[in-house]
Amino acid sequence: MELTQVVPWGRSFDEYCRMFRLTEADHTRTILGCGDGPAAFQATARALGWSVVSCDPIYRHPPDAIRQRIAATRTEILGQITARREQYVWDEIRDVAHLEAVRMSAMESFLADYEAGYGTPRYRDAELPQLPFAADAFELAVCSHLLFLYSTQLDRATHLAAIAELLRVAAEVRIFPLIALDGTMSPHLAAVLEWAQSQSVDATIVPVDYHFQRGADAMLRLQRRG
């Protein structure tokens, strides 16, 4: 994947905790953040003593290149959000200016940590549906704003292969959100639930205490049986 194809937009550690209902019990687990991009999850988790590995194809690029890409796409992304204000819940995040401050703070935290972590096992250049990790390498995998959200770009077969791969490397997987970019429920969700039942995987839609994009207030939790 070329960096010019990536639209980097990072979330904060607090947002991760709320999107995935991460608890104090989870901080003792080995966690994979898949598709983390320029999120602050890795940086803050590491400072708190959590065991987290972040993977994303963007990590093949050095810090300066990612910083330049963030700067180049920032105005475009905020413009798109401004044009579709009605698709968002302006509550905790008050307006577009506040959103910009929240997102840039998260991405600055990422960039500061990535300067030190670039090329280390904490930040792995990897892309679904094939990950460079051993089976059961992690106890929990979380995937933010990738699967289901990009339902048009990633077809049903890709979703099923990606989720099977996440369950290969982790006994539990949590995915947020469940809606596509247009705000409708992902057309792939039903197929994933059907597949999970056929594969002896427990799949549960779990409400979360996080709601910014309208309709995005639940995650999918998948757990291998046995």
C-alpha positions as CSV (number, residue, x, y, z in Angstrom):
1,M,0.0,0.0,0.0
2,E,1.3,3.4,-1.0
3,L,1.2,6.2,1.6
4,T,-0.7,8.3,-0.9
5,Q,-3.6,5.9,-0.6
6,V,-3.8,6.1,3.1
7,V,-6.0,8.7,4.9
8,P,-4.6,8.8,8.4
9,W,-7.0,9.8,11.1
10,G,-6.2,8.6,14.7
11,R,-8.3,8.1,17.8
12,S,-7.3,8.6,21.4
13,F,-6.7,5.9,24.0
14,D,-9.9,6.9,25.8
15,E,-11.8,6.4,22.6
16,Y,-10.3,2.9,22.2
17,C,-11.3,2.0,25.8
18,R,-14.9,3.1,25.2
19,M,-15.2,1.7,21.6
20,F,-14.0,-1.7,22.8
21,R,-15.2,-1.7,26.4
22,L,-11.7,-2.2,27.6
23,T,-11.5,-2.7,31.4
24,E,-8.9,-3.0,34.1
25,A,-8.9,-6.7,33.5
26,D,-7.9,-6.2,29.9
27,H,-4.8,-4.3,30.7
28,T,-3.1,-7.6,31.8
29,R,-3.8,-9.2,28.5
30,T,-1.7,-9.3,25.4
31,I,-3.5,-7.1,22.8
32,L,-3.2,-6.6,19.1
33,G,-4.4,-3.3,17.6
34,C,-5.1,-4.1,14.0
35,G,-5.3,-1.2,11.6
36,D,-4.3,1.3,14.3
37,G,-2.9,3.9,11.9
38,P,-1.9,7.1,13.7
39,A,-4.0,6.3,16.8
40,A,-2.7,7.1,20.3
41,F,-3.7,3.7,21.6
42,Q,-0.2,2.2,21.5
43,A,1.5,5.2,22.9
44,T,-0.7,5.6,25.9
45,A,-1.1,1.9,26.6
46,R,2.7,1.5,26.7
47,A,3.0,4.4,29.1
48,L,0.4,2.6,31.4
49,G,2.3,-0.7,31.2
50,W,-0.1,-2.5,28.9
51,S,1.2,-5.2,26.5
52,V,0.1,-3.9,23.0
53,V,1.4,-4.5,19.5
54,S,0.0,-2.2,16.8
55,C,-0.1,-3.3,13.1
56,D,-0.9,-1.3,10.0
57,P,0.6,-1.1,6.5
58,I,1.2,2.6,7.2
59,Y,4.0,1.6,9.5
60,R,6.3,0.7,6.6
61,H,6.7,4.5,6.3
62,P,9.0,6.7,8.5
63,P,7.6,9.2,10.9
64,D,8.2,12.3,8.7
65,A,6.3,10.7,5.8
66,I,3.3,10.0,8.0
67,R,3.4,13.4,9.5
68,Q,3.4,15.0,6.1
69,R,0.5,12.8,5.0
70,I,-1.5,13.9,8.1
71,A,-0.9,17.5,7.3
72,A,-1.8,17.0,3.6
73,T,-5.2,15.3,4.3
74,R,-6.3,17.1,7.5
75,T,-8.2,19.9,5.7
76,E,-9.8,17.5,3.3
77,I,-11.1,15.2,6.0
78,L,-12.4,18.0,8.2
79,G,-14.1,19.5,5.1
80,Q,-15.9,16.2,4.4
81,I,-17.1,16.0,8.0
82,T,-18.3,19.6,7.9
83,A,-20.3,18.8,4.8
84,R,-21.9,15.8,6.5
85,R,-22.4,17.2,10.0
86,E,-25.8,15.6,10.3
87,Q,-24.2,12.1,10.3
88,Y,-22.4,12.8,13.6
89,V,-23.4,13.3,17.2
90,W,-22.1,16.7,18.4
91,D,-22.3,16.0,22.2
92,E,-19.0,15.3,23.9
93,I,-17.2,16.5,20.8
94,R,-18.9,19.9,20.4
95,D,-18.1,20.9,16.9
96,V,-15.6,20.5,14.0
97,A,-13.0,22.7,15.7
98,H,-13.1,20.6,18.8
99,L,-12.9,17.4,16.7
100,E,-9.8,18.7,15.0
101,A,-8.2,19.4,18.4
102,V,-9.1,15.9,19.7
103,R,-7.8,14.1,16.6
104,M,-4.6,16.2,16.3
105,S,-3.8,15.6,20.0
106,A,-4.1,11.9,19.5
107,M,-2.0,11.9,16.3
108,E,0.7,14.0,17.9
109,S,0.9,11.5,20.8
110,F,1.2,8.8,18.1
111,L,3.9,10.6,16.2
112,A,6.0,11.3,19.4
113,D,5.8,7.6,20.3
114,Y,6.3,6.4,16.7
115,E,9.6,8.4,16.5
116,A,10.9,6.1,19.2
117,G,9.1,2.9,18.1
118,Y,9.5,3.0,14.4
119,G,11.0,-0.4,13.2
120,T,10.5,-2.0,16.6
121,P,8.1,-5.0,17.3
122,R,5.6,-2.5,18.8
123,Y,4.7,-1.1,15.4
124,R,4.5,-3.8,12.7
125,D,4.0,-3.3,9.0
126,A,1.1,-5.7,8.4
127,E,-2.2,-5.9,6.6
128,L,-5.3,-8.1,6.8
129,P,-6.1,-10.7,5.7
130,Q,-2.6,-12.1,6.3
131,L,-0.8,-11.2,9.5
132,P,2.8,-12.1,10.4
133,F,2.0,-13.5,13.8
134,A,1.9,-17.0,15.2
135,A,-1.4,-18.7,16.2
136,D,-2.6,-17.5,19.6
137,A,0.1,-14.8,19.7
138,F,-2.4,-12.5,21.5
139,E,-5.3,-12.9,23.9
140,L,-7.3,-10.0,22.4
141,A,-7.4,-8.3,19.0
142,V,-9.2,-5.0,18.4
143,C,-9.9,-3.5,15.0
144,S,-11.0,0.1,14.8
145,H,-12.6,1.8,11.8
146,L,-11.6,-0.7,9.1
147,L,-13.7,-3.8,8.9
148,F,-17.4,-3.1,8.3
149,L,-16.8,0.7,7.9
150,Y,-15.1,0.1,4.5
151,S,-17.8,-2.3,3.3
152,T,-17.7,-1.0,-0.3
153,Q,-13.9,-1.2,-0.5
154,L,-13.6,-4.6,1.2
155,D,-15.9,-7.2,0.0
156,R,-17.6,-10.0,1.9
157,A,-14.9,-12.6,1.2
158,T,-12.2,-10.2,2.4
159,H,-14.2,-9.6,5.6
160,L,-14.5,-13.3,6.3
161,A,-10.9,-14.0,5.6
162,A,-9.8,-11.0,7.8
163,I,-11.9,-12.1,10.7
164,A,-10.7,-15.7,10.4
165,E,-7.1,-14.4,10.5
166,L,-7.8,-12.3,13.6
167,L,-9.3,-15.3,15.3
168,R,-6.2,-17.3,14.4
169,V,-3.9,-14.9,16.2
170,A,-6.2,-14.1,19.1
171,A,-8.9,-16.0,21.0
172,E,-11.1,-12.9,21.2
173,V,-11.7,-10.2,18.6
174,R,-13.6,-6.9,19.0
175,I,-14.5,-4.8,16.0
176,F,-15.9,-1.3,15.9
177,P,-18.0,0.2,14.3
178,L,-20.6,-2.0,12.6
179,I,-21.8,0.6,10.1
180,A,-20.4,1.5,6.7
181,L,-19.2,4.9,5.7
182,D,-22.6,5.9,4.5
183,G,-24.1,5.4,8.0
184,T,-26.0,2.2,7.2
185,M,-25.4,-1.1,8.9
186,S,-22.7,-3.0,7.0
187,P,-24.1,-5.5,4.5
188,H,-21.4,-7.9,5.6
189,L,-22.4,-8.2,9.2
190,A,-25.1,-10.8,8.6
191,A,-22.7,-13.0,6.7
192,V,-20.1,-12.7,9.4
193,L,-22.6,-13.7,12.1
194,E,-23.7,-16.7,9.9
195,W,-20.1,-17.7,9.4
196,A,-19.3,-17.4,13.1
197,Q,-22.1,-19.8,13.9
198,S,-20.8,-22.4,11.4
199,Q,-17.3,-22.1,12.8
200,S,-18.1,-22.6,16.5
201,V,-17.3,-18.9,17.2
202,D,-19.4,-17.0,19.7
203,A,-20.5,-13.7,18.1
204,T,-22.2,-11.0,20.1
205,I,-23.2,-7.4,19.3
206,V,-22.3,-5.4,22.4
207,P,-23.5,-1.8,23.0
208,V,-20.7,0.6,23.9
209,D,-20.4,3.9,25.7
210,Y,-19.1,5.7,22.6
211,H,-21.2,7.4,20.0
212,F,-19.9,9.9,17.5
213,Q,-20.9,8.7,14.1
214,R,-24.7,8.3,14.1
215,G,-25.7,4.6,14.4
216,A,-22.2,3.6,15.5
217,D,-22.8,2.6,19.2
218,A,-22.0,-1.1,19.2
219,M,-19.1,-3.4,18.6
220,L,-18.9,-7.1,17.5
221,R,-17.3,-9.4,20.0
222,L,-16.1,-12.8,18.6
223,Q,-14.7,-15.5,20.8
224,R,-13.4,-19.0,19.8
225,R,-15.1,-21.8,21.8
226,G,-12.9,-24.1,23.8
